[in-house]
Amino acid sequence: KEFFFFAPSNRELDVKAGQSLDRARQLGPKLSETHFANAYMLWYRPDGKGFQHKPAITSFRRVLEANPHLSQENPMLAAESHQQLSVVYLHIGLMDEALAEAKKALEIDSIGSRPHYNGGLIALHRGDYQQAEEELRRGDIIEVGLNLADLALACLKQGKTNEAKNVI
């Protein structure tokens, strides 16, 4: 299969978001922000079609291609676009691509915690448990419950049973 399914979407929210995206396409079809909104809709609000990996990747790439100076003019959008690409690549098992995008996100936003969390997940999936532990310990993680479970797993895989227990 080309995609996976997750929790049903809020139809009213999907319709409103789709209308807003249509309006953005009318006002600025080539803007990075429009491409980001499109990619986000494809990835997070798939309208019952599952994760649309290829179209989402294409749209997230267009965000970065639409403005070669995006990382200077809008670093948050550039970092988030790389971060989202990393998440999509991780989701479909393209670890090298996921890691490359996570590194690009960190180059732009070294303070944010999500790129570190994602880097930790990538390292965890690659079997580099020490690197996973280091990344997962950095920054304030938004998804605390997930971070702690992943951190405990990284510790456990290194034989650090007591640390894993203390994390949870």
Protein Blocks (a to p, Z undefined) as FASTA:
>chain_A
ZZdcdddddfklmmmmmmmmmmmmmmmmmbmklmmmmmmmmmmmngonapafklmmmmmm
mmmmmpmklmmmmmmlmmmmmmmmmmmmmmnopaklmmmmmmmmmmmmmmbmklmmmmmm
mmmmnopaklmmmmmmgojafblmlmmmmmmmmmmmnopamlmmmmZZ
